[in-house]
Amino acid sequence: MTDLPNIHADSLYAIDEEALFKTPDNASPVKILLLYGSLRERSFSRLLSEEAQRLLQHFGAETRIFDPRGLPLPDAEEPDHPKVVELRELAQWCDGMVWCSPERHGAMTGIMKAQIDWIPLSIGAVRPTQGKTLAVMQVSGGSQSFNAVNQLRVLGRWMRMFTIPNQSSVAKAWLEFDDNDRMKPSAYYNRVVDVMEELVKFTLLLRDRKDYLVDRYSERVESAEQLKQRVSQRN
């Protein structure tokens, strides 16, 4: 450690390849939560989420779609509001998420942001989103855009999630669904298949290793200093 004078040697570990490459021991299906960002009766972000759910189930995932109707604005109610409790329990239940928002005024919708804002970075000692996977999608009424998915990626990073490389942006979404509310065959549909397949692969790869992958030197140092302070106080 002579070349690293600022390092806390007791908190800097070698990379544990056994932990990284161990054979997963969890044989249960991956659990995916889907959030969409519109309250319209015929919501294309909801229809796209439902299409994604069918694909996820085909790939062996267990899924839940959260219905945002009745969810209050952040801070307008206490966290014990039934819809908030439901959302937070689902956030803890899942191994990964799909966020799908319409683009409105060049951004994600307020409904989408409210759902994410109600999921805290921590609940007691539990971090509901840390280490979970995330896929992002958007629908647009006009030409193709990536404003909403780009914003969702920023939020995913802030929520300490592994956001997969692929994404879906469906332009003129009103043309992409038939009278039975099913997505028509198209390059857009093929991309949604790609995204859901990739999400399941990454979730299977990461879920048994996420605790190790998000174990941080800075947090180990902080814990060590807190312990030292407690010992000093006793003395």
ZADREN-407570 format. One record per residue (C-alpha): x, z negated, y negated; residue number from 1. Coordinates in steps of 0.2 Angstrom, whole numbers. Example, Ala and Ser with C-alpha at 12.3 -4.5 7.8 and 13.67 -1.06 7.14 Angstrom:
REM residues 2
> u,w,v,n
> 62,-39,22,1
> 68,-36,5,2
//
This chain:
REM residues 235
> u,w,v,n
> 0,0,0,1
> 15,1,-12,2
> 9,17,-19,3
> -9,11,-22,4
> -6,-5,-32,5
> -24,-6,-38,6
> -32,-5,-20,7
> -39,-21,-12,8
> -31,-19,5,9
> -43,-29,14,10
> -57,-18,9,11
> -49,-1,12,12
> -52,5,29,13
> -45,20,39,14
> -58,33,44,15
> -67,28,60,16
> -68,44,69,17
> -77,36,84,18
> -91,31,72,19
> -92,48,65,20
> -92,58,81,21
> -101,46,93,22
> -115,52,104,23
> -131,48,96,24
> -141,35,105,25
> -157,38,97,26
> -168,49,107,27
> -184,47,96,28
> -191,61,86,29
> -184,62,68,30
> -197,56,55,31
> -200,66,40,32
> -211,62,25,33
> -217,76,14,34
> -222,74,-4,35
> -231,87,-15,36
> -234,88,-34,37
> -252,94,-38,38
> -269,86,-37,39
> -278,103,-38,40
> -292,106,-25,41
> -282,121,-19,42
> -264,115,-22,43
> -251,128,-17,44
> -238,114,-16,45
> -249,105,-4,46
> -252,121,6,47
> -233,124,7,48
> -230,106,12,49
> -243,108,26,50
> -235,124,32,51
> -218,115,32,52
> -226,101,42,53
> -232,113,56,54
> -214,120,57,55
> -206,102,57,56
> -218,97,71,57
> -213,113,81,58
> -195,107,79,59
> -200,91,87,60
> -201,80,71,61
> -214,67,68,62
> -222,69,51,63
> -232,61,37,64
> -239,69,21,65
> -242,57,7,66
> -258,61,-3,67
> -254,57,-22,68
> -272,55,-27,69
> -275,38,-34,70
> -257,34,-36,71
> -255,26,-54,72
> -242,31,-66,73
> -226,21,-65,74
> -227,4,-73,75
> -246,6,-76,76
> -249,-6,-61,77
> -240,-19,-51,78
> -230,-13,-36,79
> -243,-21,-24,80
> -255,-7,-29,81
> -261,0,-12,82
> -255,18,-15,83
> -238,11,-21,84
> -237,0,-5,85
> -242,15,6,86
> -229,26,-2,87
> -215,13,-1,88
> -218,10,17,89
> -218,28,21,90
> -201,30,12,91
> -194,16,23,92
> -202,23,38,93
> -194,41,37,94
> -177,48,42,95
> -179,62,29,96
> -190,69,16,97
> -197,86,9,98
> -201,86,-9,99
> -212,101,-15,100
> -217,103,-33,101
> -225,116,-43,102
> -215,122,-58,103
> -224,118,-74,104
> -217,121,-92,105
> -200,124,-83,106
> -200,108,-74,107
> -207,98,-59,108
> -224,91,-62,109
> -228,73,-68,110
> -236,70,-52,111
> -220,74,-42,112
> -209,63,-54,113
> -221,49,-53,114
> -220,48,-34,115
> -201,48,-34,116
> -201,35,-48,117
> -212,23,-38,118
> -198,23,-24,119
> -185,11,-30,120
> -167,12,-27,121
> -168,-5,-18,122
> -181,-17,-12,123
> -173,-33,-9,124
> -158,-29,2,125
> -165,-13,8,126
> -162,4,0,127
> -177,15,5,128
> -169,32,2,129
> -150,29,4,130
> -143,40,18,131
> -159,49,21,132
> -160,68,22,133
> -169,79,9,134
> -176,97,8,135
> -182,103,-9,136
> -195,117,-12,137
> -206,123,-26,138
> -220,135,-30,139
> -222,146,-45,140
> -237,154,-53,141
> -226,168,-60,142
> -209,175,-56,143
> -197,166,-45,144
> -188,151,-53,145
> -177,137,-48,146
> -179,125,-62,147
> -190,112,-51,148
> -179,113,-36,149
> -163,110,-47,150
> -171,95,-54,151
> -176,88,-37,152
> -158,90,-32,153
> -152,79,-46,154
> -165,66,-42,155
> -161,67,-23,156
> -143,63,-28,157
> -148,49,-39,158
> -158,42,-25,159
> -142,43,-14,160
> -150,56,-2,161
> -141,70,8,162
> -149,85,1,163
> -147,100,12,164
> -139,116,5,165
> -154,127,8,166
> -170,127,-2,167
> -186,137,-5,168
> -194,144,-21,169
> -210,153,-18,170
> -215,165,-33,171
> -233,170,-37,172
> -238,157,-24,173
> -257,162,-26,174
> -252,179,-17,175
> -243,171,-2,176
> -258,162,6,177
> -273,169,15,178
> -291,164,14,179
> -288,152,28,180
> -274,143,17,181
> -261,149,29,182
> -245,157,22,183
> -243,175,25,184
> -228,183,34,185
> -215,187,21,186
> -197,184,16,187
> -203,168,7,188
> -210,162,24,189
> -194,165,33,190
> -185,155,20,191
> -197,140,23,192
> -193,142,42,193
> -174,141,38,194
> -176,126,27,195
> -186,116,39,196
> -175,121,54,197
> -159,116,43,198
> -168,99,38,199
> -171,94,56,200
> -153,99,61,201
> -145,89,47,202
> -157,74,50,203
> -152,73,69,204
> -134,75,64,205
> -134,61,51,206
> -147,48,55,207
> -137,38,68,208
> -121,39,56,209
> -129,36,39,210
> -125,18,38,211
> -106,22,41,212
> -107,37,30,213
> -114,27,15,214
> -102,12,17,215
> -92,12,1,216
> -76,5,-4,217
> -82,-1,-21,218
> -96,-11,-13,219
> -84,-19,-1,220
> -73,-24,-15,221
> -88,-31,-25,222
> -93,-41,-10,223
> -76,-48,-7,224
> -74,-53,-25,225
> -91,-62,-24,226
> -86,-71,-9,227
> -70,-77,-18,228
> -80,-83,-32,229
> -91,-94,-21,230
> -76,-101,-12,231
> -68,-105,-29,232
> -84,-114,-35,233
> -84,-125,-20,234
> -66,-130,-23,235
//
